[in-house]
Amino acid sequence: MSEQSPVHIYEKDRATFEKLRALPMEQLLRHPVDALPLAVRALAYCSKKNISTIGQLALAKRSEMLKAKNMGRKTVHHIAAYLGF
């Protein structure tokens, strides 16, 4: 994940986010997607598309996310920022 995230991270989520960033990439990609401090809409998208790990979410295409109900550019931007791209 990127060194500085352009998205606001709530203080209650900061410790979790920092622990995840410190993990080796291979281990991080196997973590459950709900370990990320994502918005409810993003987690609902993951549930609907059967995305259970951060690695699966990283493979999801932005264009497909934007086509999903209740997934706007802002939500997709937050996902991309947490994933570091």
Steps between C-alpha positions, in 0.01 A plus 500: 500500500618853437702691758248783529136442429304789343191380684414598851550215746306527822712475814316184608610335172856633488661225713338224294601670176860541616521132605377393157750726323784338693417148379688334214301536177428127468352488848306824454328374185364199693342714772121534499371807321311611810837553672525823299312801639276522193164669467183294538431537126840356413454206736151437360649492149760247613233285658280510190792411271631229737826687557635375831871593499698817441671323210169432328399863550831615350416301185154656463472745211404859572268503200308202639478661843356817351226302327381353830205646684597756769865507393604848397834650408567607858455147637718352225761771567507406869550132416784587260663727758492233771648250257769746395415559136 
